[in-house]
């Protein structure tokens, strides 16, 4: 039996589902692109190749081994992108929630069913169809659950809008004792530098009281100010538009003191070290071309 438990983004990690880049399939066509950043690289002929992405994910896996984290991998599906496990499910407290993802991606959930089968079935929840919610938009901070959403009336026209208000309300009902706060994110179908695909593209806590933030990722200044008040301005590392595009806020914490980060995030990594963090730097720039990074390719199951 697997007793899942996640209450925040940074407590000591014990078990995780890490995505896989093996048998990733051919470069998508323009019409198959889910986000503007992938589209940009498809058009430019710079879309990442499988061998490079496998190497990057193995570097991530090696860090987990170093810290004695139990790692599950999805079962392989031929010619299929299975890197971003964060989208397909998430754990809040001791509940595993299956995400309602884009219909084309349902098979990704089937590939980790062997993991879900180890969890008490009364602790596994699947939201109703009208509820859209993906793990990249759900961020736990002890008593708080932060959720990225898009409140524009044109929600249904945006393939980059992944979590709706029905998703926010579903979580509020499921966890009545938590403070659930939604954030209205900036979306773009055409310009990756102005598209906060998920909340973790413009905000993520690190340690016990710090965070990485991109102010212009929020449609309302009040949402940004909410986090500034909660964390304190001096505890937040503000990233630039280009750093947001490179996904600087999408790092991953193994403990409150240890952060896995992309090796080229020089300014961020220097700041993290100045704050006393151990930074495990790995190459992940090829995977980043698909508008996802370290947090996106993990699904934490147990944190102490």
N, C-alpha and C positions, 0 to 999 in steps of 0.2 A: 504493500500500500504506500502510495506517495501522498504525504500530508503537505499540501502546498501552503505557503505563507509568505506574503509580500506586503509590507506596510509602508515602504518608502523606496526611494530610488538608490539608496547608498549603503544600506546595512550589509553586513558580511554575506556575500553570495555563496550558497551551498549547491544549488542545482539550477541549470539553465537549458533551454533549447536553443542551440546555435544553428542558424540556417546552413544551407549547403549550396555551393556553386557548381557541383558536379553535374554533368549532363544538362547544362543550363539552356541548351537549345540555341537556335540561330539568332542572329541580331534581329530584333523585331522590325516590322515594317513601320512606316510613318503612321499608318492608321492604327497600329497596335500600341503606340506609345501611351502610357498612362499619365505621364507628367511632362512638363516642358523641358526639363533638363535632359531626360532620356532622348526626347525628340531632337534637341539641339545636337547631341552626340551621334544620333542615327544619321542626321542630315550632313554632319561634318565628316562622317566616316571614322569617328574616334570612339565609337561604342566599345565598351570593354570586351576583351576576349576571355573565354572560360579559364584558360591556364593561369592567367594573371589573377583572376578573382579567386580561384581555388587557393593559390599561394597566399593571398591576403587573408582569407578565412582561416587557413592553417596557422598563420602567425597569431591570429586572435585565439584560436584553440590552444596554442602553446602557452599563452598567458593564463588561460583557465587552468591548464594542467599545473602550471607553476604554483597557483594558489589553491590547488586541490579542490577545484569545483567539479561537481558531477555534470558532465555534458551529454545531453541527448541530441541526436541529429535526426532530421526528417528522413523517412524512407524515400528512396530515390524514385522520382517520376521521370520517365524518358523525356528529353527535350523540353524542360519546364523550369522556369525560374523559381527557386525555392530559397532565395537568400533572406528575404525579409519576414522572418517569423514573428516579429513584433506586431505586424498587422493582423495576424490571424487569430490571436487570442491574448488574454492577459489575466493576471492573478491580482485580486484585491483581497487582502486579509487571507482567508482560507478558501476562497471561492475562485474557481477557474471559469472565466467567461469566454465563450466562443464568440468571435467577432462576426458580425454580418459584413462580409467584405464584398468587393466587386464580384459578381457572379462567376466571372471567368476564373477566379482564383480559389474556388471552393475545394479543388483537389488538394491544395496546400494543407488544408485542415485535415483531410483524410490521411495525409502522410505523417501526421503526429498523433493519430488516433491511438496508436499503441501506448503513447505516454498518457493520454487522457484516460485510457482504460485502467490505469494504475491508481487513479484518483477516485475517492468515494463518489459514486454517481450522484448522491444528494448534494454534492459540492460543485457540480458542473452545471452551468447555466447557459442556455442559448436564447438570446433575446428574440422577440417577435420580428417578423419581416420588416415592419415599418421603421424599426430601430436601426439606424446606421451608426456604427461605432468601430473604430480601429485602435489598436493598442498604442500607436504612435501619438494619438491624441489624449491618452490617459496617463496622468502623472500623479504618483502617490506621494504625499508628504505628511505622513503620520495621520493627524486628524483631518487633513485636507485631501480632497481629490480634485486636481486641476484637469479640466477637459477642454481641448481645443475644438472649436466648431466654426460654422459659417452661417451667419444669420441673414445673408442677402436673400431677397425674394427669388433670385435666379439660382438658388442652391442646386436644383436638379440639372441645370445646364453645365455644371462644373464637375468634371471627372476628378478634379483635384480637391473637391469638398467631400470629405470622407466620413464626417461625424455630424449628425443633425441634432436638433434640439430634442427630438424623441429619444436619442441616445443619452443625452444629458439627463433627461427626466427619468429614464430607466435606471440609471446609476443612482440618482437621488432616492428613488423608491427602494432600491435594493440595499442601500446603505444609509438608512435614516439618521444614524448617529454621526455621520461624517459631514464635514463642511464641503459641499460640492460647489465649485466655482468654475463657470465656463468662460472661455476667452474667445472672442470673435476674431478670427484670423484673416489676414490678407491673402487672397487667392488670385492666381493668374493662370490662364491656360497657355499663354504664349511666352511669358518672360519669367524664366526660372529665378531671376534675382528678385522678383516681386511675388514669389509664391511660397507661402508657408504651408507646405503640404500637410504637415501635422504640427501639433504643439511643440514636439521636440526639435523642430526645425528653427524655432525662435526662442526657446527657453528650456533650461534643464537645471535642476538643483545639483550641487556637488557638496560633499562633506556633510556637515550637520546644519550649516546655516548660510551657505553660499550658493551662487547660481551663475549661469551664463545666460545672457539675454540679448535679444535683438529688438530694439524698440519699435522699428517700423514694420515688424511682423504682425502687430496688433492693429486692428481696424479702429479701435477706440483707445484714446490715450488713458482713459480711466482704468482699462484692464491692465495696461503696463504699470500705471501708478499703484495699483493694488499689490503687485509683486514687489515694487520698490518699497512700499510701506511695510510689507510683510518681512522682507529679507534685509532691508536697509540698503541704501544706495551704494555704500562703500563695500558691501558684500557681493555686489553683482558685477560681473565682468561684461562690459558692453561690447558686442561684436559689430563690425561694419557690414554693409550690404554685401560686399564680396566675401567676407568671412561667413556670412549666413549662407551664401550660395555654395561655398566650399563645405558647409555643414559643421562649423565649429561648435555648435551647441549640441551636436549629436554624438557626444562622447559616451563612455559607459563606466559606471563605478562598480568595482568589485568589493570594496569596503569603503567606510567613510574617509579613509586616508589614501586609497589607491584608485587612480583613474586611468582607464585605457583611452589613449588619444591617437589621432593621426599624426604621423611623424613630421608632417609639413606645417602643422599648426603652431608655428614658432611663438607668436605673441601670446596665444592662449597657454601653451605649455610652460612658458616662462612664468606667466602669472600664477598658474597652478602651483609651480614649485615654490614661488615666493610665499604662497599661502601655506606651505608645509605639506603639500600632497606629493606622493610618489607617482610619477607619470610613466606609465608603460607605453612607450611609443611604438606603433606598428604602421606598416604601409597599408593604406586603405583607399587610396585616391582613385583607383579604377572602379571599385564598387560605388564610390561617391557619385560617379557619372550617372547613376540611375536614381538620383535624388533620395539616397538612403545611406546611412553610415553605420556606426558601431551600435548605437542603441536600437536602430531599426532591424539589425540582424540577430537580435537576442530576444528570448522570451523567458524572463526570470521566473522560476517556479518556487524556489525557497530562498529566502533571506533570513538570517538569524534575528 
